[in-house]
């Protein structure tokens, strides 16, 4: 299992942490900063789920007029991690 840390932009959270296993399933997702209860709920909902599927579901989700959201930033983090795994 490999751990990742992603610095989101345009949102309240400051960091996104997660691990991906060999089957590209998400584990131990945690956000630093942001809306604590909602972001913990996202972590519970995506635990053990396929990273590519979750990235597709969350991509483009917006928070107000920001043009992005913590969920959208998570999709970007997952896509970057998946590209990293493919290149490894």
C-alpha positions in Angstrom: 0.0 0.0 0.0 1.3 3.4 -0.9 0.5 6.7 0.9 -0.2 10.0 -0.9 -0.4 13.6 0.3 -2.0 16.2 -2.0 -2.2 20.0 -1.6 -5.6 21.1 -2.8 -6.2 24.6 -4.2 -9.2 26.9 -4.1 -10.8 25.1 -1.1 -10.7 25.3 2.7 -8.8 22.0 3.3 -5.1 22.3 3.3 -4.0 18.7 2.6 -5.6 15.4 1.5 -4.0 12.2 2.7 -4.9 8.7 1.5 -3.4 5.3 0.6 -4.0 3.1 -2.4 -3.5 -0.6 -2.4 -2.3 -2.8 -5.2 -5.9 -3.0 -6.6 -6.2 0.8 -6.6 -8.7 0.8 -3.7 -8.8 3.9 -1.4 -7.8 3.5 2.3 -7.4 5.9 5.3 -8.6 9.1 3.5 -8.2 12.2 5.7 -8.5 15.9 5.0 -6.5 18.5 7.0 -8.8 21.6 7.5 -12.1 22.1 5.8 -15.6 21.0 6.9 -14.6 18.4 9.4 -17.8 16.4 9.6 -18.5 16.4 5.9 -14.9 15.4 5.0 -14.9 12.6 7.5 -18.1 11.3 5.9 -16.4 11.3 2.5 -13.6 9.2 4.0 -16.1 6.7 5.3 -18.0 6.6 2.0 -15.0 5.9 -0.2 -13.1 3.5 2.1 -12.2 0.4 0.1 -13.7 1.8 -3.1 -12.0 1.9 -6.5 -10.0 5.1 -6.9 -10.9 5.6 -10.6 -14.6 5.2 -10.0 -14.6 7.7 -7.1 -12.5 10.2 -9.1 -15.1 10.0 -11.9 -18.0 10.5 -9.5 -16.5 13.5 -7.6 -14.9 15.3 -10.6 -16.5 18.7 -11.2 -18.4 18.9 -7.9 -18.5 22.6 -6.9 -18.7 24.4 -3.6 -20.4 27.8 -4.1 -18.8 30.0 -6.6 -15.3 28.5 -6.2 -15.3 26.4 -9.3 -14.1 23.4 -7.3 -14.7 21.7 -3.9 -12.8 19.4 -1.6 -14.5 16.5 -3.3 -13.4 17.8 -6.7 -9.8 18.3 -5.3 -9.9 14.7 -4.1 -10.7 13.6 -7.7 -7.6 15.4 -8.8 -5.5 13.9 -6.1 -6.8 10.4 -7.0 -6.1 10.9 -10.7 -2.6 12.1 -9.9 -1.9 9.1 -7.7 -3.3 6.7 -10.3 -1.0 8.3 -12.9 1.9 7.9 -10.5 1.0 4.2 -10.0 0.8 3.6 -13.8 4.2 5.2 -14.3 5.9 3.3 -11.5 
